[in-house]
Amino acid sequence: MNQRAAVLGHPIGHSKSPALHLAAYKALGLDIGYERIDVTEQELPELVARVRAEQNWCGLSVTMPLKRAMVSELDEVHGIAAILGAVNTVVVRGESLVGYNTDVAGIVNALRYVNVVPEPRVAILGGGGTAIAAVAAAAELAASTIEVLVRNRNRADDVVRAAAAIGTTISVRDFTGAAANLAEYDVVISTLPPQAGDFLADEFSQRSSTAQASGKILLDVAYDPWPSALAAAWQQAAGTIVPGLEMLLYQAVEQVKMFTGAPERVSGHVIDVMCDSVGAPRR
């Protein structure tokens, strides 16, 4: 029986995860299918029940808006996912579903190839499941300051709880005036959905001088369309941009290791093949 895997989210049509995973499984000589499944939070329990009942699933990738909702559907949650309360990876072991979070590794690895200053000042845009992972990644980078910028502070409660769980202090503020101050941070991580940060880009472009963001880094996890309006504005201000596609790549590498149960086989060649499948740069 062929094994199956999928990426779950809503909307999900833009996801490049199938290209990454299928390229990896082909390179590994494994007969594992991988598809997109559009699932809302309300529909998630029914989908999870189907996965449990069927006998050919090996894993699920989980994206917005399901990363927190998935936790309550699982038998076990391990590692940083348990601490943060956000899951982006589900490994299927028979009828048992085990949750992990590879987003943190994806963010850290995407940033490790640019010159992040020691103890950077970090701003995180958004307050959802990916923002929770971004807080943990910023802590791993030994950030001296972590500020989370949101539309509504009341929606940042989960991020605040996650930060406390890992022993990290953050501050939360709304987007008012944020664009004018973005270049004051050493690293900005946007976890906003595609085009949700365009209003910040317009304001940033109007207020920034040509080289205002020189030496500063923006990682925008939204990769379609690319460059995002915010990434284009940042680059215009001489800043360094890290495509969200790189975060997607590195978190997917960890997922492939888990879904196949053979991490030692996921070599540099397999990673190169995954890069080529989505046009990501080889590092």
N, C-alpha and C positions, 0 to 999 in steps of 0.2 A: 504494500500500500504506500503510495507516494505521500510524503510528508507535506504539511501545509504551514504557512505562516502568513501574517498579514499586518498591515498598519491600520489602526483604528483612529478615527477622529471625525470632526464635523466643522467645516467642510474638509474634504480629503483629496479632491480631484487633482490638486496641484502637487501632491507629495512626490518627491523623487526617491523615497525609500525603496519602492519596488526595483528601480534600476540598480541601486546600490546592492541590495540583497541578492537579486537574481544574478548579477555579475559575479558576486562572491561565490555563490553556490555552484555556478557553472565552472569557475576556476578550480573549485575544490572537487569537482566531479560528483556532486551530490544532487539527488533528485528531490529538491525541495521547491515547492511553488510558493509564491509570495504575491499577495494582492492588496488592493486598497478596499477598505470597507467603511462606508459612511455610517457612523453611529453617533446618536445623540446621547446625552447623559441618561435620558429616560429609557432609551432602548438598550443601554449597556447590559443590564442584568440578563435580558433575554439572550443576547449574543454570547455572554459568558457561559450561560447554561448550555447553549448549543456546542460551544467549544469543549465543555466538560463531557458532553454526551458522545461526541464523535471521537474517533480513535486515531486520527492522523494529524493532529496539530503538534507542532514543536515550539511555537512561540508567537507572541504578539508584540508589536511595537505600538506605543500609546502616545498620541499627541493631543493637542488642544481640542476640546476642553475637558478631556477625560482623565488627566494625570492624577488628580486628587480623588475623583469619583471611583477610579479603578481600585483603590486601596481596599475598600470595604468588600470588594468582590473576590478577594484572594484568600488562599489558605495560609500563606506565609508572606511576609515582606522582610527582605534582608538588607543589611548594610545601611548606606546613607538614605535609601528610600524609606526605611522604617523611621529614621530620625526626622526626615523632612516631611513625611506624609505625602509624598508625591512619587508616582511610579511612571516610568516610560517604557519599561521592559517587563514582559511576563514570559516566564519559561514554563512550558507545559510538561509535566511529568505524570503521564497517565491521566487520571482525573484530578490531580493536584496542580494548582496554579500558584507559582511563586513569583513575587514581584521584586524588581530591582530598579535602580536609577542609574543610567549611563549618561544622562545629560551633563552631570557635573564633570565627568571625564571628557566629554565632548567639548565643553566650553574651555576647560583648562588646556587641553591639547590644541585647540584652535588658536589659543592666545600664546602658546609657548614659543611659536616661531617668530613672533614680533618682539620688539624690545620693550617689554613691560618694565617700568622702573620698579625698584624695590619699594615695598610698602605703598602701593599705589592708592590714590584716591579714586574710588569706584562709584559710578552712578548706574543704577539699574532701572530701566524704564518698563513699567508694567508690574502687576502684582499676582499673576497666575502661577501655574505649576512650573513653568520654565523660569520664572523669576525666583522661585524658591531654590531651584538648582543653581541659578546664577549667584545667589547669596553664598551658597556653600563653595562655589568655585572661587568667588572673591576672597573668602576666608582662606582657602587653600593657597591663594596667591599672596597671603599675608597683607591684605589691604589694611591701610591705616584708617580709612573712612569708607563706609558703605552707606549710600543714600538710595532709597527706593522712591521713585517718582511715579505717582498714580493719579488717575482722574478723581478717584474717590477714596479717601483715606480709610473708610470703613471696609473697603474691599481688600485691604492689605493685612487683615488680621492673621491669615494663614502664614504669610511671609514673616510677620513678627514672631509668631509662635515657632516657626522653623528656625529662625535665627537664634532664638533663645535656647532651643533644643541643642544646637551645636555650639553654644557658648559664645555667640558672636553678637556684638552690639550694632544695630542699624538705626538709622533715622528715616522717617517716612514724611514725605511732603507731597503736595499736589503739583500739577503741571504748571501752575501759574508762574510765569516768569522763568520757567525752566530753560527754554531755548537760549536765552541770553547768557546763561551760566554754564552750559554744557561743556564748553572748551576749558573750563576751570578744572575738570576732572582729568586724571591720567588715562582712565579707561571708562568708556560708556558701553554698557551692554543693553541693547534694546531687545526686549522679549515681546514686543507688541506684535499683533497679527499683521499680515501684509497690508500696507498702505495706512495703517492706523497711526503711524508716526509722521504722516505727510504734513500735518499742521505744524509740527515742531520743525520740520525741514524748512518750511516757508519762513517761519519766524527766525530761525537760525541764519538763513541766507541773508535776510534783511539786516541782521544785527552784527554779523561776523565780518571781520576784516579778512583780506586775502589769505593771510598766514596765521589766523587766530588759533587754529587747531594743530599747528605744527608740533610734532612729537607726541600727539595725543592719539588714542586708539579707539575706534568704534567697532564693536562686533554687533551686527544686526542679524538676529536669528532668522528673520524673514528673508527668504531667498528668491521669491517669485512675486513680482518682477524684480530683477536685479540689473543694475544697482537700484536699491530703494531710493526714494526721494531723499531720505535722511542720509544715506550713504553717499549719494552724489553731492549733497551740500557739504558734508564733512570733507570729502576729497577736494572739493573746490576751495575749502579753507585750509588746504595743505595737511589735513590729518590723514592718518593711516586707517584704512578700512580692512576689516576681516570679514569675508563673506560668511553668512549663516550656513552656506553649503559646506563649509569646512567643519563646523560644529556637527552638522548632520552626518557627515562622513565619519568622524571619530566616534560619535555615539553609536553609529551603525556597526562599526568594526567590533565594538564590545558586544553588541547584540549577536552578531554572527558567531562570535566565539561561544556565547551562551547557548544559542539555538542549536548549534552543531555538536556541542559537548566536546569539541576538539580544539581548544584555544591554541595549542602548539602548531596547528596546521595553518593558522591565519598569518601568513608570512608577509614580507614586504611586497612580494609579487601579487598576492591577493589584494592588498591595499592599493597597489598601483592600478590594478584592474578596476577596482571600485572607483578610484579617482577618475579614470578614463570614462567610466559609464555615465558620469554626470558633468564632465568637463571641469572637475576640481583640479587645482594645481597639485602636482606631486611635490612633496617636501623632502 
